[in-house]
């Protein structure tokens, strides 16, 4: 046990090293927090992962124990003691009794143990995949909140300049007073939106640091929602085979264990062997040796209920695996469809909507300065451009989140145990 605890401590330190090298969220506000560092911190601090490691180790212990024979039994006997005599007047023997399981039973029990280990490792892998996905999406949400806030601050600067310019035009008699009122109302609206986005940023960071097992802080985030790789559509040809995903590996391990448990139940009729060897001295002080061997005779079938139980469990495990495979493939197809839609939406904003909205805003602003467009035209065009920029951030967040889902679907588990 001490060796296991030491090993887990070393693993935790190694996993946490990338994050520790940059400083923890509690200890540093100068070094930016990257996605990789956030995932490493979550792996190091998550108690469910540690519990999974111990469960997997527990399964390994059971597998090792399944190979062990029962301990021998020490016996002491005294026979043919005459009435009124002592132990030395009879035959006294000391011996050992050993029960030897039928060889096929031991082999089957060892296979059950190996499947239990595979199931525990698959569950541990699935926990890692789920936590990585959870941290990634939370990190992206916090990064998107930062980006929205930055865009909103730029919009506030432009709106403030517009309100200031309108006030000067009204003071010079070049524009009616209602234009100034409209500009001031728009400025208040932008300020209100900015406050809401600031609250959203706080909530997003809280959600992120909860995943990390840390207290929320103002440590900056490092990342780019619009990285070039985000716009490259991954092909399913490069995806991991479905039967290697931890969710399916766990279901397959449960089926394998159920098959072996049913096989083990069918072996119950095969008898175990009992061997006894004893040595001692008889009443004439002669050396005496005894060897005894035996096994139970299966006159009555005492394992019929056990076989029915294990047979039913096997059928249930088979159906569970088939259901898991069907659900997994459906999830892959759904993710593929949603990914295509999200990718097209993000590209539409990047390549068409944003450039055109910026071009329209520049034309209307120039026309407004030249007296060709009215104040309302400029205000509406600026609002439309601002909304397009914020919508682009939402589109990028959706696309990145779906790619995180795809990464979780493409996770690999350890190979199944070999017979």
Residue pairs with C-beta under 8 A, 6 or more apart in sequence:
4 57
8 50
8 53
8 54
11 53
12 44
12 50
13 44
15 40
15 43
15 44
16 40
16 41
16 43
16 44
16 45
17 40
18 36
18 37
18 40
19 37
19 38
19 40
19 41
19 44
22 28
22 31
22 32
22 33
22 34
22 37
23 30
23 31
24 41
24 214
25 33
25 41
25 209
25 212
25 214
25 215
25 216
25 217
25 219
26 214
26 215
26 217
28 219
29 217
29 218
29 219
29 220
31 219
32 219
32 220
32 221
32 222
33 219
33 220
33 221
33 222
34 222
34 223
35 135
35 136
35 139
35 223
38 135
38 139
38 208
38 211
38 212
39 131
39 132
39 135
39 136
41 212
41 213
41 214
42 131
42 132
42 134
42 135
42 211
42 212
42 213
43 49
43 128
43 131
45 212
45 213
45 214
46 131
46 213
47 213
48 127
48 131
49 124
49 127
49 128
49 131
52 120
52 123
52 124
52 127
53 124
55 120
55 123
55 124
56 117
56 120
56 121
56 123
56 124
58 120
59 113
59 116
59 117
59 119
59 120
60 117
60 120
62 113
62 116
63 110
63 113
63 114
63 116
63 117
64 113
65 113
66 106
66 109
66 110
66 112
66 113
67 106
67 109
67 110
67 113
69 98
69 99
69 100
69 101
69 106
70 98
70 99
70 101
72 96
72 97
72 98
73 96
73 97
73 98
74 94
74 95
74 96
75 93
75 94
75 95
75 96
75 97
75 276
75 278
76 92
76 93
76 94
77 92
77 93
77 94
77 95
77 278
78 87
78 90
78 91
78 92
78 93
79 90
79 91
79 92
79 93
80 90
80 91
80 282
80 283
81 87
81 89
81 90
82 89
82 90
89 283
90 282
90 283
91 280
91 281
91 282
91 283
91 288
92 280
92 281
93 278
93 279
93 280
93 288
93 290
94 278
94 279
94 280
95 276
95 277
95 278
95 279
95 290
96 276
96 277
96 278
97 274
97 275
97 276
98 274
98 275
98 276
99 272
99 273
99 274
100 272
100 273
100 274
100 275
101 272
102 267
102 270
102 271
102 272
102 273
104 267
104 270
105 264
105 267
105 270
105 272
108 260
108 263
108 264
108 267
109 264
111 260
111 417
111 419
112 257
112 260
112 261
112 264
114 417
115 253
115 254
115 256
115 257
115 260
115 417
116 253
116 257
117 417
118 249
118 253
118 256
118 414
118 416
118 417
119 250
119 253
119 254
119 257
121 413
121 414
122 246
122 247
122 249
122 250
122 253
122 413
122 414
123 246
123 250
125 246
125 249
125 411
125 413
125 414
126 246
126 247
126 250
126 413
129 246
129 408
129 411
130 408
131 211
132 407
132 408
133 404
133 405
133 407
133 408
134 211
135 208
135 211
135 212
136 404
136 407
137 401
137 404
138 204
138 207
138 208
138 210
138 211
139 208
139 221
139 223
140 223
140 225
140 397
140 400
140 401
140 404
141 204
141 207
141 208
141 397
141 401
142 201
142 204
142 205
142 207
142 208
142 221
143 221
143 223
143 225
144 204
144 225
144 393
144 394
144 396
144 397
145 197
145 200
145 201
145 203
145 204
145 205
146 201
146 221
147 225
147 393
147 396
148 197
148 200
148 201
148 390
148 393
149 194
149 197
149 198
149 201
151 386
151 389
151 390
151 393
152 190
152 193
152 194
152 197
152 390
153 194
155 190
155 386
155 389
156 187
156 190
156 191
156 194
158 382
159 183
159 186
159 187
159 190
159 382
160 187
162 183
162 186
162 187
162 378
162 379
162 382
163 180
163 183
163 184
163 186
163 187
166 175
166 179
166 180
166 182
166 183
166 375
167 180
167 183
169 175
169 179
170 176
170 177
170 179
170 180
175 375
179 375
182 375
182 376
182 379
183 375
183 379
186 379
186 383
190 386
202 216
205 216
206 216
208 216
209 215
209 216
209 217
225 393
225 396
225 397
225 400
226 350
226 396
230 346
230 396
230 399
230 400
230 403
231 343
231 346
231 347
231 350
233 339
233 340
233 343
234 403
234 406
236 332
236 336
239 332
239 409
239 410
240 410
240 411
240 412
242 248
242 325
242 328
242 329
242 332
243 249
243 252
243 325
244 412
244 413
244 415
245 328
245 409
245 410
245 411
245 412
245 413
246 411
246 412
246 413
247 324
247 328
248 321
248 324
248 325
248 328
248 413
249 413
249 414
249 416
250 413
251 317
251 320
251 321
251 324
251 325
252 321
252 416
253 416
254 317
254 320
254 321
255 314
255 317
255 318
255 320
255 321
256 416
256 417
257 317
258 310
258 313
258 314
258 316
258 317
258 318
259 314
259 317
261 310
261 313
261 314
262 307
262 310
262 311
262 313
262 314
264 310
265 303
265 306
265 307
265 309
265 310
265 311
266 307
268 302
268 303
268 306
268 307
269 298
269 301
269 303
270 298
271 295
271 296
271 297
271 298
272 295
272 296
273 293
273 294
273 295
274 292
274 293
274 294
274 295
275 291
275 292
275 293
276 290
276 291
276 292
276 293
277 289
277 290
277 291
277 292
278 289
278 290
278 292
279 287
279 288
279 289
279 290
280 287
280 288
281 287
281 288
282 288
328 409
331 409
332 409
335 402
335 405
335 406
335 409
338 402
339 399
339 402
339 403
339 406
342 395
342 398
342 399
342 402
343 399
345 395
345 398
345 399
346 392
346 395
346 396
346 398
346 399
349 388
349 391
349 392
349 395
350 392
353 388
353 392
354 388
354 389
354 392
357 384
357 385
357 388
357 389
358 385
360 381
360 384
360 385
361 381
361 382
361 384
361 385
364 373
364 377
364 378
364 381
365 378
365 381
365 382
367 373
367 377
368 374
368 375
368 377
368 378
